[in-house]
Amino acid sequence: MLLLVCCSSASAQRVFYLEFVVNGKNTTQVLAVIQKNNDWEVSTEELKSLGIKLDFPHGERLLLGEFPGAIVVYDETLQQMLLTVPGSALPMQSLTTMARSEPIADAHRDAGAFLNYDFLAIDEEAAPYQTSLWHELYWFDQYFYAVNRGLARDGNDIGESPSYLRFESYYQHDNQDGLWGVTIGDVINATPNWGSSVRMAGIRVARDYELDPNLITYPLPEFFGESALPGSVDLLINDQLRWRDEVNPGPFSINTMPILSGAGVAEVVTTNVQGQQARQKINFYIASEILAPGLVDYDVTAGVRREDFGFASDHYEDDPVYSGSIRYGLNSWLTPQFLVQGGQDLQLAGAGVSLLAGNWGVFEYSHTSSDYLQQTGWQESIAYSYSQQRIGMSARYLQRHGNYRDLGNLDSDVVRDSQWQLAFSFYQRQTGSFNLGYFRVNEQSAGTREFATLSWNRYFDSGLTLFANINRQLYGEKGNIFSLALSLPLGRTGQVSTGSQRDIDSSWRTQIQAMANAPYSGGMGWRMGMDDSAEKNAYAAMDWRARHYELSASVVRNTERAQYSGGVTGALIAMDGEIYPGRFITDSFALVDAAQPDIPVMIGNQLVGTTGANGKLLVPDLYSNLENRISIDPDQLPPNASISAIEQLIVPQRKGGIHVQFPVKFLASVLIDAYDINEQPLPVGAVLTADIVEQEFIVGWDGEVYIEQLTEPLRLYWEEGDCILSVSPVPGQTESLPRLGKIICQPVTGVDE
């Protein structure tokens, strides 16, 4: 672009309007520049508009030759000012490896209810029969969900046990914006990993970061660099390219996504437009035990403790108890933790800390004191963990002194005095994975128990997996348990495996197993196996996954007995005033309405099933609080169907359902055979004009005419023949595109006006 000199002054100063190129990047901005002798003067305000940082107030002017570290070149041919400044004078660029996407829609639930059921019947030779029905009843709407879980049993072996056992009942409200939830009913308090959780009947208010699965709650590394010229920047993690983007001149920072956990080495490679490269290596450590700066995780629970869970429906203590804990992300390397518990003559307070020690791993320490029935005690724990691409190690030690008690062991006679846990792992693609572990626990009544284990496994590209394991019991009857196994893929969804085990009494047992999973969209799965033990155990099982339920049947035999079992699992869903059967619901679901039977429905690229006779399909396995892509296959719709969208992104809340409607409209379209008064087909290309709407129809071969959305009688005028065709809609049209047959174009004079 050629820009001319604007004007000149009596003092020989000239004003140029020049396009500025800053550190090799064309800003496309034209600034007024005054030439003074061998220098150039420009407004500081205009320089700042180019992104250059200056310590001058607005309104002043600056000679570019006085800019510290600047290089100024005037290109007379292109009428450009080539300005090179130090990187510190350019703005910081914030780059991110996160995928750029639209904000996720707010999660929601429609109103409804569902009942999960799991029925099992067992019949055993020379033993009483048994039947059981596990159920989960959920009631939900946009603001809450409530649940009741229980087990009904029948059979000759239950004795005095209750025929119905309630496991838990509670009401749950989630606050999506504040990322917290409140639970009323049967609750479990949360504590740091050095505390104890118990079941209560009461109320719980707690932070819930699972309400936003995209939120990263731990600190991520941030890498910095600088580019003198425009170019590109590559981020390599452990020598693997993870991200690439364009970069402008100046300093930049890279905010990373969760790439791995533990220690790693990042390399930032900057390549400018001249092909010059600058490399910088940075060691980093990612630890999920550390909360990101400013984040708070808390739990406040109060109620009465539950007893005999799994054996009684309503055994609760009389006296109330409480528990409160909090973690706070003080900075990117330190997370303090606090815990208090009380009630039933217990007073407990504890504090702990998680410390990221640079690139050397995470240290954790806690100290807790308790006073129970005027007897005091304290607990101390210390832990260390480190992991990287090939090596991982961890150690944890817990020591209890005096009469230490917390809510988890108020009534227990067995209190662990001390506990050691050590683990080490090593992985290399060529040699496989090695794991070494050691566990020791000392209890007042049971004495000391000690174990050590060493395992190895190796996966091969062919699908073969080898596994070996040695367990060493280091107390009592000391000895080793050794096992060796291999597995191979069997078809697309199956696997066959065999293994041998040497028990502590030196006896050997070999077994072989084979299985194939039932396809997700429906079909059969199976399992079978046998061993050569003294009992000669053998089993065979079959699963059948259908649209609305899953069936199972199995038989187990040995030298002493045979056991037969059969079961069915599924769900009943109540929404929109109707009852729908479906598969067992684990989290969230969608009721897809495509208005037509036999329409394929997919989650992502995976086929779920096809719609039933009512045009609907229950999709049971959605991820709550995340985007789920649901689509239908339009190729299976009839020709007269019109649909505006074939896929939808939905974000369901947990433990609830969404009604997903695909707005299918059915056009009342017909085909006619247009003939003249001599019963000859109208010529190809003849134009027929409708008398009601301003629309034209073109005649095809053999007089065929396609009329879309025929909802009322229509008269079509053919100008060349000066005649009219009268067409009426088909009452109760069921065919997708009915052919009305021959219709004679009657002369206008012969048509009843």
C-alpha positions in Angstrom: 0.0 0.0 0.0 1.5 3.3 -1.1 0.9 6.3 1.2 1.9 9.8 0.3 3.4 12.6 2.3 0.6 14.8 3.6 2.2 18.1 4.2 5.3 20.0 5.2 6.1 22.9 7.5 8.3 25.9 7.4 10.7 24.2 9.9 11.3 21.4 7.4 9.3 19.0 9.5 7.2 16.7 7.5 4.2 14.6 8.4 4.0 11.0 7.1 1.0 8.7 7.3 2.7 5.3 7.7 1.5 1.7 8.2 3.2 0.3 11.3 4.8 -3.2 11.4 5.6 -4.1 15.0 8.2 -6.9 15.4 7.3 -8.3 12.0 3.6 -8.3 12.5 1.6 -5.9 10.3 -0.8 -4.0 12.5 -2.7 -2.6 9.4 -3.0 0.6 11.4 -1.8 3.9 9.8 -0.4 6.5 12.2 0.6 10.1 11.7 4.4 10.4 12.1 6.4 13.6 12.2 10.0 13.4 10.8 12.4 15.5 12.8 15.9 15.5 11.4 16.9 11.8 11.6 14.2 10.8 14.0 10.5 10.1 14.0 7.9 11.5 16.5 4.6 9.8 17.2 1.8 10.2 19.7 2.2 7.9 22.8 -1.6 7.4 22.7 -1.4 6.0 19.2 1.6 3.8 20.0 -0.4 2.3 22.9 -3.2 1.5 20.5 -0.7 -0.8 18.8 -0.4 -2.8 22.0 2.9 -1.3 23.0 3.4 -0.7 26.7 4.7 2.8 27.6 5.3 4.6 30.8 4.2 7.9 29.3 0.8 9.6 30.0 -1.7 9.9 27.2 -1.4 13.1 25.0 2.4 13.2 25.0 4.6 12.6 22.0 7.7 10.4 21.8 10.7 10.3 19.5 11.1 6.6 18.5 14.8 6.9 18.6 14.5 7.5 22.4 12.5 4.3 22.9 14.7 2.0 25.0 15.9 -0.9 22.9 13.8 0.0 19.9 15.0 -0.5 16.3 13.3 1.9 13.7 13.4 1.3 9.9 11.5 3.5 7.4 10.4 1.6 4.3 10.0 4.3 1.7 8.8 2.0 -1.0 6.0 0.4 1.0 5.5 3.5 3.1 5.8 1.4 6.3 7.4 2.0 9.6 9.2 -1.2 10.7 9.4 -1.0 14.5 11.1 -3.6 16.6 10.7 -3.3 20.4 11.8 -5.5 23.3 9.4 -8.3 24.2 8.8 -6.6 27.6 7.1 -3.7 25.8 4.5 -6.0 24.2 1.3 -7.3 26.0 1.2 -10.7 27.6 -0.7 -13.2 25.4 -2.8 -15.8 27.2 -2.9 -19.0 25.2 -4.9 -22.1 26.2 -4.8 -25.7 25.3 -8.4 -26.1 26.2 -10.8 -26.8 23.3 -12.6 -23.7 22.3 -16.3 -24.4 22.5 -19.6 -22.7 23.2 -20.6 -22.5 26.9 -22.4 -25.7 28.0 -26.1 -25.2 28.5 -27.6 -25.3 32.0 -28.4 -28.8 33.2 -32.1 -29.6 33.8 -34.6 -32.3 34.6 -38.2 -32.8 33.6 -40.7 -33.9 36.2 -41.2 -37.6 36.6 -40.3 -40.8 38.5 -38.7 -44.1 37.8 -38.4 -47.5 39.5 -35.2 -49.6 39.0 -35.7 -53.3 39.7 -33.4 -56.3 39.9 -35.2 -59.6 40.5 -33.2 -62.8 41.2 -34.4 -66.3 41.9 -32.0 -69.0 43.1 -32.7 -72.7 43.4 -30.1 -75.1 44.8 -30.1 -78.8 45.2 -30.7 -79.9 48.8 -31.0 -76.3 49.8 -33.9 -73.8 50.3 -34.9 -71.7 47.3 -34.4 -67.9 47.5 -36.0 -65.0 45.7 -35.1 -61.3 46.0 -36.1 -58.0 44.5 -33.9 -55.0 44.8 -35.5 -51.7 44.0 -34.6 -48.0 43.7 -37.6 -45.6 43.5 -36.8 -42.1 42.3 -39.1 -39.1 42.2 -37.7 -35.9 40.6 -38.3 -32.5 39.1 -36.2 -29.5 38.2 -35.3 -28.7 41.8 -34.8 -32.0 43.6 -34.9 -35.7 43.6 -35.9 -38.2 46.3 -35.0 -41.8 46.5 -35.8 -45.0 48.4 -33.7 -48.1 48.1 -34.6 -51.5 49.5 -34.6 -55.3 49.2 -37.6 -57.6 49.4 -36.7 -61.3 50.1 -38.6 -64.6 50.1 -37.5 -68.1 50.7 -37.1 -70.8 53.3 -33.7 -69.6 54.5 -34.5 -66.0 55.7 -35.6 -67.3 59.1 -36.4 -64.4 61.4 -34.8 -61.9 59.0 -37.2 -59.2 57.7 -38.8 -60.0 54.4 -38.2 -56.3 53.4 -35.1 -54.4 54.2 -34.9 -50.6 53.6 -31.3 -49.5 52.8 -31.7 -45.7 52.5 -34.1 -42.9 51.8 -33.3 -39.3 51.3 -34.1 -36.0 49.5 -31.5 -34.2 47.5 -31.3 -30.6 46.2 -28.4 -29.5 44.0 -27.5 -25.9 43.5 -25.9 -25.8 40.0 -24.7 -22.2 40.3 -23.1 -22.4 43.7 -21.8 -26.0 43.3 -23.3 -27.2 46.6 -26.0 -29.6 47.6 -28.2 -30.4 50.6 -29.3 -33.9 51.5 -32.1 -34.7 54.1 -32.6 -38.3 55.2 -30.0 -41.1 55.2 -26.7 -39.4 54.7 -22.9 -40.1 54.9 -20.6 -37.4 56.0 -17.4 -36.6 54.1 -14.0 -36.1 55.8 -10.4 -35.8 54.8 -8.7 -39.1 54.1 -7.4 -39.3 57.7 -11.0 -39.0 59.1 -13.9 -41.4 59.4 -17.3 -41.3 57.7 -20.4 -42.8 59.1 -24.1 -43.3 58.1 -26.6 -41.0 59.8 -30.2 -39.9 59.6 -30.1 -36.1 59.4 -29.1 -33.3 57.1 -25.9 -32.7 55.1 -24.8 -29.6 53.3 -21.6 -30.0 51.2 -19.7 -28.6 48.3 -20.2 -30.7 45.2 -17.8 -30.1 42.4 -19.3 -33.0 40.4 -22.1 -30.6 39.5 -19.6 -29.0 37.1 -17.5 -31.9 35.7 -15.5 -29.5 33.5 -14.2 -27.6 36.5 -10.6 -28.5 37.3 -10.2 -28.4 41.0 -6.4 -28.7 41.3 -3.7 -26.4 40.1 -2.5 -26.8 36.5 1.0 -25.8 35.3 1.3 -22.5 33.4 4.2 -22.2 30.9 5.7 -18.9 29.8 7.7 -17.9 26.7 8.5 -15.0 24.4 8.6 -14.6 20.6 10.4 -11.7 19.0 8.5 -12.2 15.7 5.2 -13.7 14.7 5.3 -17.5 14.5 4.0 -20.7 16.1 4.4 -22.3 19.5 4.4 -26.1 20.2 3.9 -27.7 23.6 5.5 -31.1 24.1 4.8 -33.1 27.2 7.3 -35.9 27.9 8.5 -35.6 24.3 5.0 -35.9 22.8 3.4 -33.1 20.9 0.2 -32.1 22.8 -0.7 -28.7 21.4 0.2 -26.2 18.7 -1.0 -22.6 18.0 -0.1 -19.3 16.4 1.6 -16.6 18.5 2.1 -12.9 18.0 5.3 -11.1 18.9 5.9 -10.6 22.7 5.6 -12.7 25.8 2.9 -15.4 26.2 1.6 -17.8 28.8 0.1 -21.2 28.1 -2.7 -22.5 30.3 -2.8 -26.2 30.0 -5.6 -28.8 30.2 -5.3 -31.9 32.5 -2.6 -33.7 30.5 -1.5 -36.2 33.1 -1.0 -36.6 36.8 2.3 -36.5 38.7 5.7 -35.3 37.4 6.4 -34.4 33.8 8.7 -32.4 31.5 7.3 -29.8 29.2 9.1 -28.3 26.3 7.9 -25.0 24.8 9.2 -24.7 21.2 8.8 -21.2 19.5 9.3 -21.0 15.8 9.2 -17.5 14.1 8.4 -16.6 10.5 12.1 -16.8 9.6 12.3 -20.5 10.8 14.3 -19.7 13.9 13.5 -21.9 16.9 13.8 -21.3 20.6 13.4 -24.2 23.1 12.7 -24.1 26.8 12.2 -27.1 29.1 10.2 -26.9 32.3 9.7 -29.6 34.9 6.2 -29.6 36.5 4.0 -31.7 38.8 0.2 -32.1 38.8 -1.4 -33.2 42.1 -5.1 -33.7 42.5 -4.6 -33.7 46.3 -4.0 -29.9 46.1 -7.0 -27.6 45.7 -6.6 -24.8 43.2 -6.0 -21.4 44.8 -9.2 -19.9 46.2 -11.3 -23.1 46.0 -13.1 -24.3 49.1 -14.4 -27.9 49.8 -16.6 -28.4 52.8 -19.0 -30.7 54.5 -21.4 -30.1 57.4 -23.5 -33.1 58.6 -25.7 -33.5 61.6 -28.0 -36.3 62.7 -28.2 -39.6 64.6 -25.9 -42.5 63.8 -27.3 -45.5 62.0 -26.7 -49.0 63.3 -26.9 -52.5 61.6 -26.9 -51.1 58.1 -27.8 -53.9 55.7 -29.4 -55.9 58.5 -32.1 -53.6 59.9 -34.3 -50.9 58.3 -34.6 -48.4 61.1 -32.0 -48.9 63.8 -30.7 -45.4 64.8 -29.0 -44.1 67.9 -31.0 -41.7 70.1 -28.3 -39.0 70.7 -27.4 -36.6 67.9 -23.9 -36.2 66.5 -22.3 -33.8 64.0 -19.3 -33.6 61.7 -17.7 -30.7 59.9 -14.7 -30.5 57.6 -13.2 -28.0 55.2 -10.3 -27.8 52.8 -9.0 -24.6 51.3 -6.7 -23.9 48.3 -4.4 -21.4 50.0 -2.1 -21.3 46.9 -0.9 -23.6 44.2 1.2 -25.8 46.6 -0.6 -25.8 50.0 -4.0 -27.0 51.0 -4.9 -26.9 54.7 -7.7 -29.1 56.1 -9.7 -29.1 59.3 -12.1 -31.6 60.9 -14.4 -31.4 63.9 -16.8 -34.1 65.2 -18.9 -34.3 68.3 -21.9 -35.8 70.1 -22.5 -38.9 72.2 -19.9 -37.7 74.7 -17.3 -37.3 71.9 -15.3 -34.2 71.2 -12.8 -34.3 68.3 -10.7 -31.7 66.5 -8.1 -32.3 63.8 -6.0 -30.4 61.3 -4.0 -31.5 58.3 -2.1 -30.1 55.3 -1.3 -31.3 51.8 2.0 -29.8 50.5 3.2 -30.0 46.9 7.0 -30.1 47.3 8.0 -28.7 43.9 8.5 -31.5 41.5 9.2 -34.1 44.2 5.7 -35.2 45.0 3.1 -34.5 47.7 3.5 -34.7 51.4 0.5 -34.9 53.8 0.4 -34.6 57.5 -2.5 -34.6 60.0 -3.0 -34.5 63.8 -6.3 -35.2 65.5 -7.2 -35.2 69.2 -10.3 -36.7 70.8 -12.0 -36.8 74.1 -14.5 -39.6 74.6 -16.1 -40.4 78.0 -13.4 -38.2 79.6 -10.6 -40.4 78.1 -8.3 -38.7 75.7 -6.3 -39.9 72.7 -4.8 -38.7 69.5 -4.0 -39.8 66.0 -1.2 -38.8 63.7 -0.7 -39.6 60.1 1.9 -38.8 57.5 1.9 -39.7 53.8 4.0 -39.2 50.7 3.2 -39.9 47.1 5.1 -39.4 43.9 4.3 -40.4 40.3 5.6 -39.8 36.8 5.4 -41.4 33.4 7.1 -44.6 34.5 7.5 -44.6 38.2 5.1 -44.3 41.1 5.5 -44.6 44.8 3.5 -43.9 47.9 3.8 -44.4 51.7 1.3 -43.8 54.4 1.7 -44.2 58.2 -1.0 -43.8 60.8 -0.5 -44.0 64.6 -3.2 -43.9 67.3 -2.4 -43.3 71.0 -4.4 -43.5 74.2 -8.2 -43.9 73.9 -8.6 -42.3 70.5 -12.1 -42.4 69.2 -14.0 -40.8 66.3 -17.6 -41.2 65.0 -16.5 -44.3 63.0 -15.3 -46.4 66.0 -17.3 -45.2 69.1 -18.7 -48.7 69.7 -15.7 -50.7 68.3 -13.5 -52.8 70.5 -10.9 -53.1 67.7 -8.9 -50.0 67.4 -5.9 -49.9 65.1 -2.8 -48.7 67.0 -0.7 -48.3 63.8 -0.9 -48.9 60.1 1.8 -48.9 57.4 1.1 -48.9 53.6 3.9 -48.8 51.0 3.6 -49.1 47.3 5.9 -48.9 44.3 5.2 -49.2 40.6 7.3 -49.2 37.4 6.1 -49.2 33.8 7.9 -49.6 30.5 6.2 -50.6 27.3 8.8 -53.3 26.5 8.8 -54.9 29.9 5.3 -54.2 31.2 4.1 -53.0 34.6 5.6 -54.0 37.9 3.8 -53.3 41.3 5.2 -53.9 44.7 3.1 -53.4 47.9 3.5 -53.8 51.6 0.7 -53.6 54.3 1.0 -53.8 58.1 -1.6 -53.2 60.7 -1.4 -53.5 64.4 -4.6 -53.8 66.5 -4.9 -54.1 70.3 -7.0 -57.2 70.2 -5.9 -58.9 66.9 -2.2 -58.3 67.1 -0.1 -57.6 64.0 -1.0 -58.6 60.5 1.5 -58.2 57.7 1.4 -58.7 53.9 3.6 -58.1 50.9 2.7 -58.4 47.2 4.6 -58.3 43.9 2.7 -58.3 40.6 3.6 -58.0 36.9 1.5 -57.6 33.8 2.3 -57.1 30.1 -0.1 -56.2 27.3 0.9 -57.1 23.7 -0.3 -55.5 20.5 -2.0 -58.7 19.5 -4.3 -58.4 22.5 -2.5 -61.0 24.6 -2.2 -60.0 28.3 0.1 -61.8 30.7 -0.2 -61.5 34.5 1.8 -62.9 37.4 1.4 -62.2 41.2 3.0 -63.3 44.4 1.3 -62.6 47.8 3.4 -63.2 50.9 1.8 -63.6 54.3 4.3 -62.4 56.9 2.4 -63.4 60.1 0.9 -66.6 61.6 1.1 -69.4 59.0 3.6 -67.7 56.8 3.7 -68.6 53.2 3.2 -67.5 49.6 0.3 -67.5 47.2 1.4 -67.5 43.6 -0.8 -67.0 40.5 -0.1 -66.8 36.8 -2.7 -65.9 34.1 -3.1 -65.0 30.5 -6.0 -63.6 28.4 -6.7 -63.2 24.7 -9.5 -61.3 22.9 -12.3 -63.4 21.5 -14.1 -61.7 18.7 -15.1 -58.1 19.1 -16.5 -58.2 22.6 -15.2 -61.4 24.1 -12.2 -62.7 26.0 -10.8 -66.1 26.9 -8.4 -66.5 29.8 -6.7 -69.2 31.8 -4.6 -69.2 35.0 -3.1 -71.2 37.7 -2.8 -70.5 41.4 -0.7 -72.0 44.1 -2.3 -71.5 47.6 -0.5 -71.2 50.9 -0.9 -74.9 51.5 1.1 -75.6 48.3 -2.0 -76.9 46.4 -2.4 -75.9 42.8 -5.6 -74.9 41.0 -6.0 -74.2 37.3 -9.1 -72.6 35.7 -10.2 -71.5 32.3 -12.8 -68.9 31.5 -14.4 -67.4 28.4 -17.0 -64.6 28.0 -18.6 -62.2 25.5 -20.4 -59.1 26.5 -23.9 -58.4 25.2 -23.9 -55.6 22.6 -25.1 -52.3 24.0 -27.7 -51.9 21.4 -29.2 -55.4 22.2 -28.3 -59.0 21.9 -26.8 -62.0 23.8 -23.8 -62.2 26.0 -22.4 -65.3 27.8 -19.8 -66.5 30.3 -18.5 -70.0 31.2 -15.6 -71.5 33.1 -14.3 -74.4 35.0 -11.4 -75.4 37.3 -9.5 -78.6 38.2 -9.9 -78.2 42.0 -11.1 -81.1 44.2 -14.6 -79.7 43.9 -14.5 -79.5 40.1 -16.3 -76.2 39.9 -17.9 -75.2 36.7 -20.4 -72.5 35.7 -22.2 -71.2 32.6 -24.2 -68.0 32.3 -26.1 -66.2 29.6 -27.3 -62.6 29.4 -29.9 -61.1 27.0 -30.1 -57.4 26.6 -33.4 -56.3 25.2 -34.9 -52.9 24.6 -36.8 -52.7 27.9 -34.9 -55.1 30.2 -32.0 -57.5 30.6 -32.4 -61.2 31.4 -29.8 -63.5 33.0 -29.6 -67.2 33.7 -26.7 -69.2 35.2 -25.9 -72.7 36.5 -23.0 -73.5 38.9 -22.0 -77.1 39.6 -19.4 -79.0 41.5 -19.1 -82.4 43.0 -21.4 -81.6 45.9 -24.1 -79.4 44.6 -25.7 -77.6 41.7 -27.2 -74.1 41.8 -29.5 -72.5 39.2 -30.4 -68.9 39.0 -32.3 -66.5 36.8 -33.0 -62.8 36.9 -34.3 -59.8 35.2 -33.3 -56.1 35.6 -34.9 -53.0 34.2 -36.8 -49.9 35.0 -40.3 -48.4 34.8 -40.4 -44.7 34.0 -43.3 -42.3 34.6 -43.2 -39.1 32.5 -45.8 -37.0 30.7 -48.6 -39.0 32.3 -47.5 -42.3 30.8 -45.5 -45.4 31.9 -42.5 -46.5 29.9 -40.4 -49.6 30.4 -36.6 -49.4 30.0 -33.3 -50.7 31.1 -31.8 -50.2 34.5 -30.9 -46.5 35.0 -27.6 -45.7 36.6 -27.4 -41.9 36.4 -29.6 -39.9 34.0 -31.8 -40.8 31.0 -33.6 -39.4 28.1 -37.0 -40.2 26.6 -36.5 -39.8 22.9 -39.6 -39.1 20.9 -39.1 -39.4 17.1 -42.9 -39.8 16.3 -42.2 -42.9 14.2 -41.4 -46.6 15.0 -38.1 -48.3 14.1 -36.1 -45.1 14.0 -32.4 -45.7 15.0 -31.3 -43.5 18.0 -27.6 -42.9 18.8 -25.6 -41.4 21.6 -22.6 -39.9 19.9 -21.7 -42.5 17.3 -23.0 -45.5 19.2 -26.3 -47.0 18.3 -28.6 -47.3 21.4 -31.6 -48.9 19.7 -34.7 -48.1 17.6 -37.9 -46.5 18.6 -40.9 -48.7 19.5 -44.4 -48.8 18.1 -45.1 -45.5 19.9 -42.2 -43.8 18.3 -40.3 -43.5 21.6 -37.1 -45.0 23.0 -35.7 -44.7 26.5 -31.9 -44.0 26.6 -30.8 -45.0 30.1 -27.0 -44.3 30.2 -26.5 -40.5 29.9 -23.8 -38.6 31.8 -25.3 -36.0 34.2 -24.1 -32.4 34.0 -22.3 -33.0 30.8 -23.3 -32.6 27.1 -24.8 -35.7 25.6 -25.2 -35.8 21.8 -28.4 -37.6 20.9 -29.3 -38.1 17.2 -31.7 -40.1 15.0 -31.1 -41.6 11.5 -33.4 -39.6 9.1 -32.9 -42.2 6.4 -35.4 -44.4 8.1 -38.1 -41.7 8.1 -40.9 -42.0 5.5 -40.6 -39.8 2.4 -43.3 -37.4 3.5 -41.5 -36.7 6.8 -39.9 -33.3 7.4 -37.5 -32.7 10.3 -35.7 -29.5 11.2 -32.9 -31.2 13.3 -31.5 -34.7 13.5 -29.4 -34.2 16.6 -29.6 -32.4 19.9 -27.2 -31.6 22.7 -28.7 -32.1 26.1 -27.3 -31.7 29.6 -29.3 -33.7 32.2 -29.1 -33.2 35.9 -28.2 -36.3 37.9 -30.9 -38.9 38.8 -33.5 -37.6 36.4 -34.7 -37.6 32.9 -35.3 -35.3 29.9 -37.9 -35.6 27.3 -36.1 -35.1 23.9 -38.5 -34.5 21.1 -37.5 -34.5 17.4 -40.1 -32.3 15.7 -41.1 -34.5 12.8 -43.8 -33.1 10.6 -45.6 -35.3 8.1 -46.5 -33.7 4.8 -49.8 -34.7 3.2 -48.2 -35.1 -0.2 -49.7 -36.9 -3.1 -48.9 -37.9 -6.7 -51.4 -37.5 -9.5 -51.4 -38.5 -13.2 -52.5 -35.4 -15.1 -54.3 -36.1 -18.4 -56.0 -33.9 -21.0 -59.6 -34.2 -22.3 -58.3 -36.7 -24.9 -56.9 -38.8 -22.0 -53.3 -38.2 -23.0 -50.7 -37.3 -20.4 -50.0 -33.6 -20.2 -46.6 -32.7 -21.8 -43.4 -32.8 -19.7 -42.6 -29.4 -18.3 -46.2 -28.1 -18.4 -46.9 -25.6 -15.7 -49.9 -25.9 -13.5 -51.0 -22.9 -11.4 -52.9 -23.3 -8.1 -55.9 -21.1 -7.7 -55.7 -20.7 -3.8 -52.0 -20.2 -3.2 -49.4 -18.6 -5.5 -47.7 -21.9 -6.3 -46.8 -23.6 -9.5 -46.4 -27.3 -10.2 -44.4 -28.9 -13.0 -45.6 -31.9 -14.9 -43.1 -34.8 -15.1 -42.9 -37.9 -17.3 -46.2 -39.6 -18.1 -48.1 -36.7 -16.7 -46.9 -37.3 -13.1 -47.3 -34.3 -10.7 -46.1 -34.1 -7.1 -48.2 -32.0 -4.8 -46.8 -31.2 -1.4 -48.9 -30.6 1.7 -52.3 -31.1 0.2 -54.6 -30.2 3.1 -57.7 -28.9 1.3 -59.2 -29.2 -2.2 -57.0 -27.6 -4.9 -57.7 -26.5 -8.5 -54.8 -26.4 -10.9 -55.0 -24.3 -14.1 -53.1 -25.3 -17.3 -52.9 -22.2 -19.4 -52.0 -23.9 -22.7 -54.9 -26.2 -22.5 -57.2 -23.7 -20.9 -58.4 -26.4 -18.5 -58.5 -27.2 -14.7 -57.6 -30.3 -12.7 -59.5 -30.7 -9.4 -57.5 -32.5 -6.7 -58.9 -33.4 -3.2 -56.9 -34.6 -0.1 -57.1 -38.2 1.0 -59.2 -38.5 4.1 -57.2 -40.1 7.0 -54.1 -40.5 4.8 -51.8 -43.2 6.1 -49.6 -43.9 3.1 -46.4 -41.7 3.0 -47.0 -40.7 -0.6 -50.3 -42.0 -2.1 -50.9 -42.0 -5.8 -54.4 -40.6 -6.7 -54.3 -41.9 -10.2 -55.6 -40.4 -13.4 -57.2 -36.9 -13.2 -58.7 -35.3 -16.3 -58.0 -31.6 -17.0 -61.5 -30.3 -17.7 -62.0 -27.4 -20.0 -62.7 -24.2 -18.2 -66.1 -23.8 -19.8 -66.9 -27.3 -18.6 -65.9 -26.7 -15.0 -68.6 -25.8 -12.5 -67.7 -22.3 -11.2 
